[in-house]
Amino acid sequence: MEHKPIESAAWSPSPAEHFTGTVWNSRLSDVEGGVTMIAVQFAPGARSDWHTHPSGQILYIVSGVGLVQTDDGSTVEVSPGDVVYASPGERHWHGARPDSPMMHLSLTSGGVTEWGGKVSNEDYQRR
């Protein structure tokens, strides 16, 4: 068994090349060949770039209010306790609403995130 107290979480700024605004992340679990769990904190208005995951992605919303949008323009507003599943290869982005921070846990397995372009302000404001 491995136990990591939350006090030992190492928070790092998320790379500006893949995020807009102030975003912090902490890798909570990274089991070889298993599930990777990352906590991600978004300041109000901050968001990821468009991206896909080869094995999909599960988001569990911990706090705040956020947005998740798919390539077809479908947008959902998310709040604490919500779970979002992006299927393998589904192009999407996620982040905080303009008026609220948001924190989620990201669970992925098998493969590297493929990053697309920046989310335009038009896409971000689409609801």
N, C-alpha and C positions, 0 to 999 in steps of 0.2 A: 504494500500500500504506500502511496505517496500522498503527503499532506502538505499543502501550501497555504499558510495563513494569509488572509487578504492583505495584511500589513506588509507582506513580502512582495506584493505585486509591483513590478517595475513598469511605470508608465513612460511612454515615449511619444514624441510628436509623430503623427502620421505624415508620410511624405507628401509635400505639396504637389509633386508630380502626379499624384493619384487622388488628391482631395482638394476641395475648395473650402476655405475658412479654417478655423481652429479645430483640429481633431487630434485626440490622444488615444493611444491603444496600449493594451497590456496582454501579452500572450499568456494565457492561464494554463493551457494544456497543449502539448505537442507530442503526442505519442507516435512513434514511428509506425507508419502503416495504419494508424488509427485516426481518431477525430482530433482536429485542431480547434481549440476554443479561444477566441480572442474577445476581450471586452473593449468596446470602442465608445468613446465619449465625444459627442458633437456639440460645439457651441451653437447658439441660435444661428440659423441660416447656413451652417456648414453641411457639407455633403461629400459623398464619394463621387468618383468619376463613373461613367458607364463601365460595366464589367460583366464577366461571366465566370462561372466555376464549372470545371469539367464534371464534378460529381454533385453539383447543386450546392445550395447554402440554406441553412436554417438560421433565422434571426429570432432571438427572444428579447423583447423590449423590457428593459429593467426600469427605466425612469424617463420622464419627460414625454414629449410628443414629437413624432417624426413623420416622415413621408417615405414611401417606397414606390418606385415607378418602373414599369417594364417598357420595353422598346415599342410596344403598340400604343403607348400613351396612357395605359391604365395606371391610376395612382390610388394608393390607399393611405389613409392617415392611421398611424399606429400609436398605441399608448401602453403603459405598463401591463405586462401579462400577455400581450398579443404575441402570436407566433406567425412568422412569415416564412414560406418555403419558396425559393427560386429553384426551379428544376434545372438539371444539367444543361449548360449552354444557354440558359435564358438570360438575355441581356437586360440589365437592370442597374439602378442606383438606389442609395438610401442615405438619409441624413435627417437633420433636425428641421422643424418648422422655423420660420423666420422669427417667431416670438417665443421660442422655447428651446432649451437644450434637450438632448436626447442621448440615452446610453442604451446600447444593446450588446448582447452576447452573440457572436458569430460562430457557428459551428459548420465546419467543412471537413471533407476527407478526400484524399486521392487527387493530387494534382495542384497545379499552380493557377492562381487567378489570372485571367487574361484581361488586361485593361484596355478600354476603348478611349474615347475622347472625353473632354470636359462636358459636364451637364450645362447646357445653356441656361441663362436666366429665364428664357421663355419656357423651356421644359420644366425648370424648377417651380415656376409659378403656375403651371398647368395643373388643374384639379378636376 
